[in-house]
Amino acid sequence: MRDPAARPPAIGLFDSGVGGLSLWRALRRAWPAVPLLYMADTAAFPYGGRSAEEVAGRARAMARALVAEGATLLVAACNSVSTAALAAVRAATGVPVVGTVPAIRPAAAATRSGHVAALVTPLTAQGPGYAALLAAVPPQVRVWTCACAELAALVEAGEIASARTRACLATVLAEPLAAGADAVVLGCTHYVFLAPLVRDLVSPAVRLFEGTAGVVQQVGRLLPTARSAEIPAGCCFTTGPVEPFVAVAERVLGPEAVALAPYARYAIEAYL
């Protein structure tokens, strides 16, 4: 494997499933000429029921695999990994790693009611990175941590507009919205695909916040402008069966899913 610093730039993104495709989409729109490699650890989805140690191990393995495939910059396109295991991932590779964290800070700065609802996974809610975000919130602002184990699985199943997903969102947001929350944080990359559904459930005065723009900005600071000619502009790996992933990717991305091809199954066990 060549020194990553000597290679043409390419961005590698990894997540437990389709959630990180929300970041893939934003990065592709920002830099259409830069090759993107995406890896979904669908064999281990969902991460919410796994320990931080296990998630860190699998994240390190995906990071190493993507570097071996040509990535010169990595995006941990998963809030659970970024809040619970980002330091472990950064220590495992010789390339820059950009994390994804719930947009608590901008939501806390924007709220007028002093109430913020943060939709997160249980693993994110337990991570030290999330605790650090909460510790930085001004004392006059209350952040309602809405940890839900079901929502990411619904998105992973392609249910981004179903009655079941709508009911789940209505239940987890009921208490903070009743208290006057005027900011909702979509604190999981899967949840970004639920933004239209959340918007239908809340009043026009409620603002939605997610971390995509911050990730794109940070990648822009780190990414050289030269283009690679060594790998295709689209490439997607899954650790589980390919066909179900493709079906859901097409559901959440629409025509843009074509740019992910070729799809392939990837065995990360050699990197664990």
C-alpha positions, -999 to +999 in steps of 0.1 A: +000+000+000+014+033-010+018+062+014-016+080+014+001+114+013+016+105-021-017+094-037-042+115-056-071+127-033-101+104-027-127+105+001-137+074+019-170+074+039-182+047+063-213+040+083-234+011+096-258+014+066-274+039+043-274+068+067-240+081+056-253+084+021-268+117+032-232+129+036-221+111+004-247+130-015-236+164-001-199+157-008-206+145-043-225+177-050-197+198-035-168+180-053-182+161-083-147+154-097-133+139-065-136+100-062-158+088-034-156+054-018-185+044+005-185+014+029-216+003+048-212-022+076-246-037+070-235-071+084-233-055+118-263-031+116-276-017+138-248-003+159-272+008+186-273-025+204-235-031+203-209-020+227-187+011+221-157-013+220-172-034+192-183-004+172-148+011+175-132-021+163-155-023+132-150+014+125-112+010+126-115-020+103-136+000+077-112+029+079-082+007+072-100-010+044-109+022+027-073+035+030-062+003+014-087+009-014-073+044-021-089+068+003-067+097+014-093+114+036-119+096+057-154+107+069-169+088+098-204+093+084-220+080+116-228+100+147-225+069+169-190+062+158-180+099+160-193+104+195-181+071+209-151+060+190-136+087+168-103+088+187-098+051+181-105+055+143-080+084+141-053+064+158-058+035+133-049+053+100-024+077+086-050+099+069-072+128+082-105+117+097-136+140+098-162+131+123-200+137+123-216+149+155-251+161+164-256+198+157-263+206+193-242+238+194-260+256+165-294+245+177-287+257+212-275+290+198-306+294+177-334+284+200-357+311+213-377+290+236-347+275+254-358+239+245-340+217+219-350+182+209-321+160+199-330+129+180-301+104+185-293+067+187-288+051+221-251+046+214-247+083+206-265+093+237-240+072+258-209+084+241-183+108+256-185+130+226-222+136+232-216+143+268-191+169+258-216+186+235-242+188+263-216+202+287-211+231+264-247+241+261-256+273+280-274+267+313-306+284+301-311+259+273-325+225+279-316+197+255-341+169+254-322+137+244-346+116+224-327+084+221-346+060+198-334+025+188-361+021+161-358+050+137-324+041+121-338+006+114-368+020+098-347+041+075-325+011+068-356-007+057-364+022+033-394+034+054-386+071+051-422+082+047-442+053+062-470+056+087-450+035+112-420+059+109-443+089+113-458+074+144-424+067+159-413+102+153-445+117+168-440+096+199-403+104+206-408+141+199-441+145+218-427+156+251-401+182+240-425+197+214-452+200+241-426+218+263-420+243+235-390+230+217-383+251+186-352+233+174-349+197+164-315+181+159-313+152+135-284+136+153-280+105+131-271+105+095-300+081+089-323+107+103-314+133+076-336+113+052-365+118+076-363+156+075-394+160+053-414+137+077-402+157+107-411+189+090-446+177+085-449+169+122-437+202+136-449+238+133-433+262+108-415+279+137-395+248+145-361+247+129-342+215+119-305+211+124-281+184+112-243+182+108-239+179+070-228+214+063-201+213+090-187+181+076-186+195+041-168+226+054-142+206+073-136+183+043-131+214+022-103+226+045-085+193+043-090+182+007-065+190-020-080+202-053-063+177-077-083+149-091-075+112-089-075+091-121-068+059-103-102+049-090-138+055-103-158+085-091-184+061-076-177+029-056-197+013-028-189-016-006-212-034+019-202-060+045-235-077+041-256-087+010-254-061-017-289-063-033-309-052-003-286-023+002-289-012-034-327-013-031-327+011-001-300+033-016-322+038-046-351+046-024-333+073-003-312+088-030-333+084-061-315+088-094-282+098-076-278+062-065-265+054-099-233+073-091-225+049-063-219+020-087-201-003-088-214-020-057-195-049-042-195-070-010-164-065+011-149-087+038-135-064+065-125-094+087-089-091+076-087-056+091-104-064+124 
